[in-house]
Amino acid sequence: MLISEIFDSIDGEGVRAGELCTFIRVVGCNLRCSYCDSMYAVEPQRYSDIKPKEMQISDILASVNRNYRRVTLTGGEPLLLPESIHLVNRLCDAGYEVNIETNGSCDIVAFRDFIREKQNLFFTIDFKLPSSGEMYKMLLSNFDNLESRDVLKFVIGTDEDAELAASFAHDLTEKYGRKAPYIYCGTVFDQYPLSKVIELFMKDPVLADVKFQLQMHKFIWDPNARGV
C-alpha cells in the first residue's frame, strides 16, 4: 500500500472525538474537494517534502499503537485501494476498532461484502455539498445502506450547503427511524459559522439528535500541521 503517513493523535471529529487513535493515511483520491486539507496525500507529487512509502500490511500493523486499540483509516480515499480490505480484516482480527473515513463516492456495500462481519468496524462517510465542487459524484446508494453504527458527516461552507444538509438529514432520519446512523455537521474551518447551522437545524424537531462538531485538532495544534 502507498502510505502518506501513520501517526498517533486524538480523533478530532465524530463519535470518537477526543479519544487517542492511530491514523493511517493512504495516498490517492478520486475527488478534488475545494476545502481539502490533505492534498499532500491526494497529489503528493506537488509536495517535495512528502515522500509516500510503499508499505506491506505487516509493516503497517507493526506501526499501529497497541496501547489504545483504535485506528482510523483515512486518505486520500482508502476504498480505492484493494489492499484496504486485507488491512481492515487484519486490524479487526487483532482487536482494533477501525473507523474507515470515506468520501461518499466509493461503494461501501461492495467493500463490506469483502469483509467478514466485524462488529468493531464502522464507516464515517461524507456527503459532499455544493461548495465542495464534488456533490454530483456522490454514490447515492451508499446513503441507503448505512448501519446504525456508521457516521454520516456534512461539511458546510455556504448557506446553500446548510439548507441542503438540513433537508437531506431530515429525509434520512425519517427513513431510518431508530436505526439511523449518527449524523454529524461541521463547517469548513474558519470559513462559515457553525452557529448559523445550529440555528437552522433547531427549527426542525426531526433533527434533534444531529450532532455538531468542530475540528478539535485544528484548535489544539496549528490548523495546517500534519501528523496531528
C-alpha positions in Angstrom: 0.0 0.0 0.0 1.1 3.5 -0.7 1.0 5.3 2.6 1.3 9.1 3.2 1.7 8.9 7.0 1.0 6.9 10.1 0.7 8.8 13.3 -0.9 8.9 16.8 -3.1 11.7 17.9 -6.7 12.3 19.0 -9.6 11.8 16.8 -10.7 15.4 16.2 -14.2 14.6 14.9 -17.1 12.2 15.0 -18.1 9.6 17.6 -14.5 9.2 18.9 -13.7 12.9 19.2 -11.1 13.4 21.8 -10.0 9.8 22.0 -6.5 8.6 21.3 -6.2 6.9 18.0 -3.7 5.8 15.3 -4.2 7.3 11.9 -3.2 5.5 8.7 -3.4 7.9 5.8 -3.3 6.3 2.3 -2.3 8.1 -0.9 -4.7 9.0 -3.8 -8.2 10.2 -4.2 -10.8 10.4 -6.9 -12.2 13.7 -5.8 -10.7 17.2 -5.6 -12.8 19.0 -2.9 -12.4 22.7 -2.7 -11.6 22.7 1.0 -9.4 19.6 1.1 -6.9 19.9 4.0 -4.8 16.8 3.0 -3.9 17.5 -0.7 -0.4 16.2 0.2 -2.0 12.7 0.3 -4.2 13.3 -2.8 -1.4 14.7 -5.0 1.9 14.0 -3.2 3.9 14.9 -6.3 3.1 18.5 -5.6 4.8 18.4 -2.2 8.6 18.0 -2.4 8.8 17.3 1.4 6.3 14.4 1.3 7.6 11.1 0.2 4.9 8.4 0.3 6.1 4.9 1.4 5.2 1.6 -0.3 4.5 -0.5 2.8 3.4 -4.1 3.3 0.4 -4.8 5.5 2.7 -6.5 8.1 4.8 -3.3 8.3 1.7 -1.2 8.8 0.4 -3.4 11.5 3.8 -3.1 13.3 3.4 0.7 13.3 0.0 0.7 15.0 -0.1 1.7 18.6 -1.1 -1.2 20.9 -1.8 0.9 24.0 -5.1 2.1 22.6 -6.7 -0.2 20.1 -8.4 2.4 17.8 -7.4 3.0 14.2 -8.8 5.5 11.7 -8.1 4.6 8.0 -8.2 7.8 6.0 -6.7 9.5 3.0 -6.9 10.3 0.3 -9.5 7.7 -0.2 -8.9 4.2 1.3 -11.7 2.5 -0.6 -9.8 2.9 -3.8 -7.1 0.5 -2.6 -7.8 -3.2 -2.8 -5.3 -3.8 0.0 -7.5 -1.9 2.4 -9.8 -4.9 2.6 -6.9 -7.1 3.9 -5.6 -4.4 6.2 -9.0 -3.9 7.8 -9.6 -7.6 8.3 -6.2 -8.0 10.0 -6.8 -4.9 12.2 -10.2 -6.1 13.3 -9.0 -9.6 14.0 -6.2 -8.2 16.1 -8.9 -6.5 18.3 -8.7 -2.9 16.9 -11.8 -0.8 16.5 -11.5 0.5 12.9 -13.1 3.7 11.5 -12.9 4.0 7.7 -13.2 7.6 6.6 -14.6 7.7 3.0 -15.6 10.4 0.7 -19.1 9.2 -0.3 -18.3 8.4 -4.0 -17.0 4.8 -3.4 -19.2 1.8 -2.8 -19.2 0.9 0.9 -21.6 -2.0 0.2 -19.1 -3.7 -2.1 -16.3 -3.1 0.5 -18.4 -4.7 3.2 -19.1 -7.7 1.0 -15.4 -8.5 1.0 -15.1 -8.2 4.8 -16.1 -10.8 7.2 -18.8 -9.4 9.6 -16.9 -7.2 12.1 -18.6 -5.5 15.0 -15.5 -3.4 15.6 -15.7 -1.7 12.2 -17.7 1.4 11.2 -17.7 3.9 8.3 -17.6 7.7 8.5 -18.9 8.8 5.2 -19.1 12.3 3.8 -21.9 13.8 1.8 -20.2 16.4 -0.3 -22.3 19.5 -0.5 -22.2 22.1 -3.4 -19.3 24.2 -2.1 -17.1 21.1 -2.3 -17.4 21.1 -6.0 -18.0 17.3 -5.9 -21.6 16.9 -4.9 -22.7 15.2 -8.1 -20.1 12.4 -7.6 -21.9 11.1 -4.6 -22.9 7.5 -4.8 -26.5 7.8 -3.5 -26.9 4.1 -2.9 -24.3 4.5 -0.1 -26.7 6.6 1.9 -29.4 3.9 1.7 -27.1 1.3 3.1 -25.7 2.8 6.3 -25.9 1.0 9.6 -26.7 2.5 12.9 -23.0 2.3 14.0 -21.9 4.3 10.9 -21.4 8.1 10.8 -22.7 10.5 8.1 -20.8 13.7 8.0 -21.8 17.1 6.4 -19.1 19.8 5.9 -20.9 23.1 5.4 -19.4 26.1 3.7 -22.3 28.2 2.5 -26.0 28.9 3.2 -26.9 26.6 0.3 -24.9 23.8 1.8 -26.6 24.3 5.2 -30.1 24.2 3.6 -29.3 21.0 1.6 -27.7 19.3 4.6 -30.7 20.0 6.8 -33.1 18.7 4.1 -31.0 15.5 3.4 -30.6 14.8 7.2 -34.3 15.2 7.7 -35.2 12.8 5.0 -32.6 10.3 6.1 -33.6 10.4 9.7 -37.3 9.8 8.8 -36.3 6.9 6.6 -34.1 5.1 9.1 -36.1 5.9 12.3 -34.4 4.4 15.3 -31.8 2.7 13.1 -30.5 5.9 11.8 -26.7 6.4 11.6 -25.0 9.0 13.6 -25.3 12.4 11.8 -22.6 15.0 12.4 -22.4 18.5 11.0 -19.4 20.7 10.9 -18.2 23.7 8.8 -15.3 24.5 6.6 -12.6 25.6 9.0 -12.6 29.3 9.6 -15.0 30.0 6.7 -18.6 29.5 7.9 -20.1 30.0 11.4 -21.3 26.8 13.0 -23.8 28.9 15.0 -25.8 29.5 11.7 -26.0 25.8 11.1 -27.2 25.1 14.7 -29.8 27.8 14.5 -31.2 26.3 11.2 -31.3 22.8 12.5 -33.0 23.8 15.7 -36.1 24.7 13.6 -36.7 21.1 12.7 -37.7 18.7 15.5 -36.8 15.7 13.4 -33.1 16.8 13.6 -33.0 16.9 17.4 -30.3 14.1 17.5 -27.9 15.6 14.9 -24.5 16.3 16.5 -22.5 19.4 15.8 -18.7 19.4 15.7 -15.6 21.5 15.4 -12.3 20.0 14.1 -10.8 19.7 17.5 -7.3 19.0 16.3 -7.2 22.3 14.4 -7.8 24.2 17.7 -5.2 22.3 19.6 -2.4 22.5 17.0 -1.7 24.7 14.0 -4.6 24.1 11.6 -2.1 23.4 8.8 0.0 21.0 10.8 0.4 17.4 9.5 0.7 14.3 11.7 -1.8 15.6 14.3 
